[in-house]
Amino acid sequence: MSDSPAPLADPHLVFDATEGRRDLVILGSTGSIGTQAIDLVLRNPDLFRVTALSAAGGRVALLAEQARRLRVRTVAVAASDAVPALREALREQYGTGEPLPEILAGPDAAAQLAAGDCHTVLNGITGSIGLAPTLAALEAGRTLALANKESLIVGGPLVKALAKPGQIIPVDSEHAALFQALGAGTRADVRKLVVTASGGPFRGRTRSELADVTREQALAHPTWAMGPVITVNSATLVNKGLEVIEAHLLYDIPFDRIEVVVHPQSYVHSMVEFTDGSTLAQATPPDMCGPIAIGLGWPRRVPDAAPAFDWAKASSWEFFPLDDEAFPSVGLARHVGTLGATAPAVFNAANEECVDAFLAGRLPFNGIMDTVTAVVAEHGTPATGTSLTVADVLEAETWARARARELSAKATAEARA
């Protein structure tokens, strides 16, 4: 391992450990990660100041309220047609005579903010649309608190080409756990990464028992409160497959040394097994404020960022092997991660389309992975020997989305026939 490239995320290396209050840009501020990050900032005004916010544009009232409470300089929305409503919401929040923050709009607005003047960019956008802001933040030399795993999945080589050692701090609970546990040894000491999965709402069910799963059942996650796409990804365990690819890219550990185990309580967020036989686990009650605090504050710890265990209370922690037959997503993710190039982008884009179709009632639950598997198989083995470009990623995603929609529609028509 000593001759391997430096990992993208390394607790021993801090890209910029500037003390004092850190200026932050929060992308995806009205989503689950963004709202929790803002709560953390408001509780720690001596540590953090938010200078800019971005959101998709569907919740302008909340965005305006966040802008006023944080007194940001700039707000951005991806949907240009949301600007009039956002401006009106800001006027209501700020009152007469008080200057409003600058408004940016359009598909490139988040990337503009990511390249702006700040210490840390928190990328809390959901989906592969987060790739451009990730690249912009890295190119501008910002510390990147990365919650948008999709940008790393689909653009791995692009991200690795730009990121300096210690520039990325992971915000996913699993990768923040690995990040902290890896600090206990050198890279040569690491034998295995163990990524934990709650198992989602359907743990223990067979594939046939998943055939009639409803939207409401899939969205009822037993331990985490997340957005609908991530929640469905947790039900199919696609989310865990993406995290395996992410762990490989972040820590430069081969796929055959990254294991997934089911841990229903979600207390242990992940573990690192070292060559001397010891295993270090990072554990907290299920709460994203802890990983967010690591992303925003590292190497400093944010006091009382998240709840701690009451060790005086009895509790049981369980671990089970992954059922690859009922949940083939992790195995497929390993496959596309090994293929590299545009294969992970195809996997992710096809899944996003299939999740949308499932949530809209156009595709059965098992149809998500059936369709994604078919799209990945049609894509085949990506060409090697050429450098991956953003255009390559976008072209592969466009094809995968279109093909996933075609296959989903065909499956629905056949089921109704």
C-alpha positions as CSV (number, residue, x, y, z in Angstrom):
1,M,0.0,0.0,0.0
2,S,2.9,2.3,0.5
3,D,3.4,2.7,-3.2
4,S,-0.3,3.5,-3.9
5,P,-1.5,6.9,-4.8
6,A,-2.4,9.1,-1.8
7,P,-6.0,8.6,-0.8
8,L,-8.5,11.4,-1.4
9,A,-9.5,11.4,2.2
10,D,-6.9,10.9,4.9
11,P,-7.3,11.9,8.6
12,H,-3.5,12.2,8.9
13,L,-3.5,15.0,6.3
14,V,-5.4,18.2,6.7
15,F,-5.7,20.3,3.5
16,D,-6.2,23.6,5.4
17,A,-6.5,23.5,9.2
18,T,-7.1,27.3,9.5
19,E,-8.2,28.1,13.0
20,G,-10.8,30.7,13.9
21,R,-14.2,31.0,12.4
22,R,-14.6,29.2,9.1
23,D,-16.5,30.6,6.2
24,L,-18.8,28.0,4.6
25,V,-20.8,27.6,1.4
26,I,-23.7,25.1,1.7
27,L,-25.0,23.5,-1.4
28,G,-28.4,21.8,-1.2
29,S,-29.3,23.9,1.9
30,T,-33.0,23.0,1.9
31,G,-32.4,19.2,1.9
32,S,-31.8,16.9,4.8
33,I,-28.0,17.4,5.0
34,G,-28.3,21.1,4.4
35,T,-30.9,21.8,7.1
36,Q,-29.0,19.8,9.7
37,A,-25.7,21.6,8.8
38,I,-27.4,25.0,9.2
39,D,-28.7,23.9,12.6
40,L,-25.1,23.0,13.6
41,V,-23.8,26.3,12.4
42,L,-26.5,28.3,14.3
43,R,-25.5,26.4,17.4
44,N,-21.8,27.2,16.9
45,P,-21.6,30.8,15.6
46,D,-18.0,31.1,17.0
47,L,-16.8,28.3,14.8
48,F,-18.7,28.8,11.5
49,R,-20.2,31.5,9.3
50,V,-22.2,30.7,6.1
51,T,-21.6,33.1,3.3
52,A,-23.7,31.5,0.5
53,L,-26.5,28.9,0.0
54,S,-27.8,27.0,-2.9
55,A,-30.9,24.9,-3.5
56,A,-32.8,23.4,-6.4
57,G,-35.6,26.0,-6.1
58,G,-38.6,24.0,-5.0
59,R,-38.6,25.4,-1.4
60,V,-38.0,29.1,-1.8
61,A,-39.7,30.1,1.5
62,L,-37.3,27.9,3.5
63,L,-34.3,29.1,1.4
64,A,-35.2,32.7,2.1
65,E,-35.6,32.0,5.9
66,Q,-32.2,30.3,5.9
67,A,-30.6,33.3,4.1
68,R,-32.0,35.7,6.7
69,R,-31.1,33.7,9.7
70,L,-27.5,33.2,8.4
71,R,-27.2,36.7,6.8
72,V,-25.6,35.2,3.7
73,R,-24.2,37.3,0.9
74,T,-25.5,35.1,-1.9
75,V,-28.3,32.6,-2.6
76,A,-28.5,30.4,-5.7
77,V,-31.2,28.3,-7.3
78,A,-30.9,25.8,-10.1
79,A,-34.4,26.6,-11.4
80,S,-34.3,30.0,-13.1
81,D,-38.1,30.2,-13.0
82,A,-37.9,30.2,-9.2
83,V,-36.2,33.5,-9.0
84,P,-39.3,35.8,-8.8
85,A,-40.8,33.7,-6.0
86,L,-37.4,33.6,-4.2
87,R,-37.1,37.4,-4.5
88,E,-40.6,37.8,-3.0
89,A,-39.8,35.4,-0.2
90,L,-36.6,37.2,0.6
91,R,-38.5,40.6,0.7
92,E,-40.9,39.1,3.2
93,Q,-38.1,37.8,5.4
94,Y,-35.9,40.9,5.3
95,G,-38.5,43.6,5.4
96,T,-38.5,47.0,3.8
97,G,-35.2,48.9,3.3
98,E,-32.9,46.0,4.1
99,P,-30.7,44.9,1.2
100,L,-31.3,41.5,-0.1
101,P,-28.6,38.9,-0.8
102,E,-27.3,38.5,-4.4
103,I,-29.3,35.9,-6.3
104,L,-27.7,33.5,-8.8
105,A,-29.8,31.1,-10.9
106,G,-29.4,28.4,-13.5
107,P,-27.8,24.9,-13.7
108,D,-24.3,26.4,-13.1
109,A,-25.2,28.5,-10.1
110,A,-24.1,26.0,-7.5
111,A,-20.7,25.5,-9.2
112,Q,-20.3,29.3,-9.2
113,L,-20.8,29.3,-5.4
114,A,-18.5,26.4,-4.9
115,A,-15.7,28.3,-6.6
116,G,-16.3,31.4,-4.5
117,D,-14.4,32.8,-1.6
118,C,-14.8,30.5,1.5
119,H,-12.9,27.9,3.5
120,T,-15.1,24.9,3.1
121,V,-17.8,23.9,0.6
122,L,-20.4,21.4,1.9
123,N,-21.8,19.6,-1.1
124,G,-25.2,18.3,0.1
125,I,-26.8,18.1,-3.3
126,T,-28.5,14.8,-4.1
127,G,-27.6,13.1,-7.4
128,S,-24.9,13.3,-10.1
129,I,-25.8,16.9,-10.7
130,G,-23.4,17.5,-7.8
131,L,-20.4,16.6,-10.0
132,A,-19.8,20.1,-11.4
133,P,-19.9,21.8,-8.0
134,T,-17.5,19.2,-6.6
135,L,-15.0,19.8,-9.4
136,A,-15.4,23.6,-9.0
137,A,-14.7,23.5,-5.3
138,L,-11.6,21.3,-5.7
139,E,-10.2,23.4,-8.6
140,A,-10.7,26.6,-6.6
141,G,-8.7,25.1,-3.7
142,R,-11.6,24.8,-1.2
143,T,-11.8,22.1,1.4
144,L,-14.7,19.9,0.3
145,A,-17.0,18.4,2.8
146,L,-18.5,15.8,0.6
147,A,-22.0,14.4,1.2
148,N,-22.8,14.1,-2.5
149,K,-21.4,10.6,-3.0
150,E,-22.7,10.5,-6.6
151,S,-20.2,13.1,-7.8
152,L,-17.4,10.9,-6.7
153,I,-19.1,7.7,-8.1
154,V,-19.7,9.0,-11.6
155,G,-16.6,11.2,-11.8
156,G,-14.0,9.3,-9.8
157,P,-11.0,9.9,-12.1
158,L,-11.9,13.5,-12.6
159,V,-12.2,14.1,-8.9
160,K,-8.9,12.2,-8.2
161,A,-7.1,14.3,-10.8
162,L,-8.1,17.6,-9.0
163,A,-8.1,16.7,-5.3
164,K,-5.0,17.5,-3.2
165,P,-4.2,15.3,-0.2
166,G,-6.5,16.0,2.6
167,Q,-8.8,18.3,0.5
168,I,-11.9,16.0,0.8
169,I,-13.5,15.3,4.1
170,P,-16.4,12.7,3.8
171,V,-19.8,13.5,5.3
172,D,-21.5,10.1,4.8
173,S,-21.9,8.5,8.2
174,E,-20.1,5.4,7.0
175,H,-17.2,7.2,5.4
176,A,-16.8,9.7,8.3
177,A,-16.6,6.6,10.5
178,L,-13.9,5.0,8.3
179,F,-12.1,8.4,8.2
180,Q,-11.9,8.6,12.0
181,A,-11.0,5.0,12.5
182,L,-8.2,5.1,9.9
183,G,-6.5,7.7,12.1
184,A,-5.4,4.9,14.4
185,G,-2.9,3.4,12.1
186,T,-0.9,3.9,8.9
187,R,-2.2,2.9,5.4
188,A,0.1,-0.2,5.6
189,D,-1.6,-1.3,8.8
190,V,-5.1,-1.6,7.2
191,R,-6.3,-5.1,6.3
192,K,-10.0,-4.4,5.6
193,L,-12.7,-1.8,5.6
194,V,-16.0,-3.0,7.0
195,V,-19.0,-0.8,5.9
196,T,-22.1,-1.3,7.9
197,A,-25.7,-1.4,6.5
198,S,-28.9,-1.1,8.5
199,G,-30.5,-3.6,6.0
200,G,-33.3,-1.1,5.4
201,P,-37.0,-1.8,6.0
202,F,-36.9,-5.2,4.2
203,R,-34.0,-6.9,6.0
204,G,-34.7,-10.6,6.2
205,R,-37.1,-10.7,3.2
206,T,-36.4,-13.0,0.2
207,R,-36.5,-11.7,-3.3
208,S,-40.0,-13.1,-3.9
209,E,-41.2,-11.4,-0.7
210,L,-40.1,-8.1,-2.1
211,A,-42.2,-8.3,-5.3
212,D,-45.2,-6.4,-3.9
213,V,-43.4,-3.8,-1.8
214,T,-45.2,-0.4,-1.8
215,R,-43.8,3.1,-2.0
216,E,-44.9,3.8,1.5
217,Q,-43.1,0.7,2.8
218,A,-39.9,1.5,1.0
219,L,-39.9,5.0,2.5
220,A,-40.3,3.8,6.0
221,H,-36.6,3.5,7.0
222,P,-36.2,1.9,10.4
223,T,-33.3,4.1,11.7
224,W,-32.6,7.1,9.5
225,A,-34.7,10.1,8.3
226,M,-33.6,10.9,4.8
227,G,-34.9,12.2,1.5
228,P,-37.0,9.9,-0.7
229,V,-34.3,8.9,-3.2
230,I,-31.7,8.0,-0.6
231,T,-34.4,6.2,1.4
232,V,-35.3,4.0,-1.5
233,N,-31.6,3.5,-2.3
234,S,-31.3,2.3,1.3
235,A,-34.2,-0.1,0.8
236,T,-32.6,-1.7,-2.3
237,L,-29.1,-1.4,-0.7
238,V,-28.0,0.5,-3.8
239,N,-26.9,3.2,-1.4
240,K,-24.5,0.6,0.2
241,G,-23.2,-0.3,-3.2
242,L,-22.4,3.3,-4.0
243,E,-20.7,3.6,-0.6
244,V,-18.4,0.6,-1.5
245,I,-17.3,2.4,-4.6
246,E,-16.9,5.6,-2.7
247,A,-14.8,3.9,0.0
248,H,-12.6,2.4,-2.7
249,L,-12.0,5.9,-4.3
250,L,-11.6,7.8,-1.0
251,Y,-9.2,5.5,0.7
252,D,-7.5,3.6,-2.2
253,I,-8.5,0.2,-0.8
254,P,-9.1,-2.6,-3.3
255,F,-12.7,-3.9,-3.6
256,D,-11.8,-7.3,-2.3
257,R,-10.8,-5.7,1.0
258,I,-14.1,-3.8,1.5
259,E,-16.8,-5.8,3.2
260,V,-20.4,-5.0,3.9
261,V,-22.2,-6.3,7.0
262,V,-25.8,-5.7,8.1
263,H,-26.1,-4.0,11.5
264,P,-29.8,-3.2,12.1
265,Q,-29.3,-0.8,15.0
266,S,-27.1,1.6,13.0
267,Y,-25.0,2.3,16.0
268,V,-21.7,1.2,14.5
269,H,-21.3,3.3,11.4
270,S,-18.3,1.4,10.0
271,M,-15.1,-0.3,11.1
272,V,-11.4,-0.7,10.1
273,E,-9.7,-4.0,10.6
274,F,-5.9,-3.7,11.0
275,T,-3.2,-6.2,10.2
276,D,-2.6,-7.0,13.9
277,G,-6.1,-8.4,14.2
278,S,-7.6,-5.4,16.0
279,T,-10.8,-3.7,14.7
280,L,-11.7,-0.1,15.4
281,A,-15.4,0.8,15.2
282,Q,-16.8,4.3,15.2
283,A,-20.2,4.4,17.1
284,T,-22.9,7.0,17.9
285,P,-26.7,6.9,17.9
286,P,-28.0,7.3,14.3
287,D,-27.7,11.1,13.7
288,M,-26.1,12.9,10.8
289,C,-25.0,15.9,12.8
290,G,-21.8,14.1,13.9
291,P,-20.6,13.3,10.3
292,I,-21.6,16.9,9.2
293,A,-19.5,18.3,12.1
294,I,-16.5,16.2,11.1
295,G,-16.9,17.5,7.5
296,L,-17.1,21.1,8.6
297,G,-14.7,21.2,11.5
298,W,-11.9,18.6,11.0
299,P,-9.4,18.3,12.6
300,R,-11.3,20.2,15.4
301,R,-14.2,18.4,17.1
302,V,-17.4,20.4,17.5
303,P,-18.6,20.1,21.1
304,D,-21.9,18.3,21.5
305,A,-22.4,18.1,17.8
306,A,-24.5,14.9,18.1
307,P,-26.0,12.8,20.9
308,A,-23.8,10.3,22.7
309,F,-24.7,6.9,24.1
310,D,-26.0,6.5,27.6
311,W,-23.8,3.5,28.6
312,A,-25.8,2.9,31.8
313,K,-28.7,1.6,29.6
314,A,-28.6,-1.9,28.3
315,S,-28.6,-2.4,24.6
316,S,-27.9,-5.2,22.0
317,W,-25.8,-4.7,18.9
318,E,-26.3,-7.3,16.1
319,F,-24.3,-8.0,12.9
320,F,-25.4,-10.3,10.0
321,P,-24.0,-11.2,6.6
322,L,-25.5,-9.5,3.5
323,D,-28.1,-11.4,1.5
324,D,-26.7,-11.0,-2.0
325,E,-29.6,-12.9,-3.7
326,A,-32.3,-10.6,-2.3
327,F,-30.2,-7.5,-2.6
328,P,-27.8,-7.9,-5.6
329,S,-27.1,-4.1,-5.7
330,V,-23.8,-4.3,-3.8
331,G,-22.4,-7.0,-6.0
332,L,-23.4,-5.1,-9.1
333,A,-21.8,-1.9,-7.7
334,R,-18.5,-3.8,-7.1
335,H,-18.7,-4.9,-10.7
336,V,-19.2,-1.4,-12.2
337,G,-16.6,0.0,-9.8
338,T,-14.1,-2.5,-11.1
339,L,-14.9,-1.7,-14.7
340,G,-14.5,2.0,-14.0
341,A,-14.6,4.7,-16.7
342,T,-18.3,5.4,-17.4
343,A,-19.8,2.2,-15.9
344,P,-20.4,3.8,-12.4
345,A,-22.1,6.7,-14.1
346,V,-24.4,4.3,-16.0
347,F,-25.2,2.4,-12.9
348,N,-26.1,5.6,-10.9
349,A,-28.1,7.3,-13.7
350,A,-30.1,4.2,-14.4
351,N,-30.9,3.7,-10.8
352,E,-32.0,7.3,-10.4
353,E,-34.5,6.9,-13.2
354,C,-35.7,3.6,-11.9
355,V,-36.2,5.0,-8.4
356,D,-38.3,7.9,-9.9
357,A,-40.3,5.3,-11.8
358,F,-40.9,3.3,-8.6
359,L,-41.9,6.3,-6.6
360,A,-44.3,7.3,-9.3
361,G,-45.9,3.8,-9.3
362,R,-44.6,2.9,-12.8
363,L,-42.1,0.2,-11.7
364,P,-42.2,-2.5,-9.1
365,F,-39.6,-2.6,-6.4
366,N,-37.7,-5.6,-7.8
367,G,-37.9,-3.9,-11.2
368,I,-35.5,-1.3,-10.0
369,M,-32.5,-3.6,-9.8
370,D,-33.7,-5.8,-12.7
371,T,-33.7,-2.7,-14.9
372,V,-30.4,-1.3,-13.6
373,T,-28.7,-4.6,-14.2
374,A,-30.0,-4.8,-17.8
375,V,-28.8,-1.2,-18.5
376,V,-25.4,-2.0,-17.1
377,A,-25.1,-5.2,-19.1
378,E,-26.1,-3.3,-22.4
379,H,-23.5,-0.7,-21.7
380,G,-20.9,-3.4,-21.5
381,T,-17.2,-2.9,-20.8
382,P,-16.2,0.8,-21.1
383,A,-13.3,1.7,-23.4
384,T,-10.0,1.8,-21.7
385,G,-6.8,3.8,-22.4
386,T,-8.5,7.2,-22.7
387,S,-8.9,9.8,-20.0
388,L,-12.5,10.2,-18.7
389,T,-14.0,13.6,-19.4
390,V,-17.1,15.4,-18.1
391,A,-18.6,15.0,-21.6
392,D,-18.0,11.3,-21.4
393,V,-19.9,11.1,-18.1
394,L,-22.8,13.2,-19.3
395,E,-23.1,11.2,-22.5
396,A,-23.1,7.9,-20.6
397,E,-25.7,9.2,-18.2
398,T,-28.0,10.5,-20.9
399,W,-27.9,7.1,-22.6
400,A,-28.5,5.2,-19.4
401,R,-31.4,7.4,-18.3
402,A,-33.1,7.0,-21.7
403,R,-32.5,3.3,-21.8
404,A,-33.8,2.9,-18.2
405,R,-37.0,4.8,-19.1
406,E,-37.5,2.6,-22.1
407,L,-37.0,-0.7,-20.2
408,S,-39.2,0.6,-17.3
409,A,-42.0,1.5,-19.7
410,K,-41.7,-1.9,-21.4
411,A,-41.8,-3.7,-18.1
412,T,-44.9,-1.8,-17.0
413,A,-46.7,-2.5,-20.3
414,E,-45.9,-6.2,-20.1
415,A,-47.2,-6.3,-16.5
416,R,-50.5,-4.7,-17.5
417,A,-50.9,-6.9,-20.6
